[in-house]
Amino acid sequence: DQQVKQNSPSLSVQEGRISILNCDYTNSMFDYFLWYKKYPAEGPTFLISISSIKDKNEDGRFTVFLNKSAKHLSLHIVPSQPGDSAVYFCAATGTGTASKLTFGTGTRLQVTL
Amino acid sequence: NAGVTQTPKFQVLKTGQSMTLQCAQDMNHEYMSWYRQDPGMGLRLIHYSVGAGITDQGEVPNGYNVSRSTTEDFPLRLLSAAPSQTSVYFCASRSLNTGELFFGEGSRLTVL
């Protein structure tokens, strides 16, 4: 029972273009969402987050959009750079200090020259 | 600034052997957790702790034990390793007031 789903295992984008990574969730109790980036042989690192009270959060080249009615969020990277090539995990959690983070299966982004 | 430190980085075990993956954090985080990463499965929560003396099960706890005697340390024990436990293991911590997890670099375990 996958509560956080990333249906695209991989994505290839040309350098300079927009990368759009998608994530769907099923648990309506989730109210805080995060994106993590992972390079090979390293631990995941936090990229950007969004609370359910917002529908957009922007940080430099990275923007996360949240559509609560559709239980869908997306990460936009503009412009994409070769260094963005990595696996991106979507994660979600609910309210409460002990809330657990539930991760999606990840999308491997390849930014080509 | 060490953050979350995991040891060992690589380990090969035979079926039935036991071992402990060590995790230490120096950020005074109350919350610590262990995840495993498998191809096509993402990151799955094994066990977590919200403070010293308190532990709880995650999504895939079977075959693993944890303890939390100090705020800094959260070891993960495999009592009798099985090939199904071949995976990459990540320890992560956070403050109870934030949702952002900080991860260690991972421990790659192979069980033959």
Interface residues (C-beta under 8 A of the other chain):
Chain A: V4 Q6 P9 Y32 L34 Y36 A41 E42 G43 P44 T45 F46 S49 F89 A91 T93 T97 A98 S99 K100 L101 T102 F103 G104 T105 G106
Chain B: V4 Y31 S33 Y35 G40 M41 G42 L43 R44 L45 Y48 V50 G58 F90 A92 L96 N97 G99 E100 L101 F102 F103 G104 E105 G106
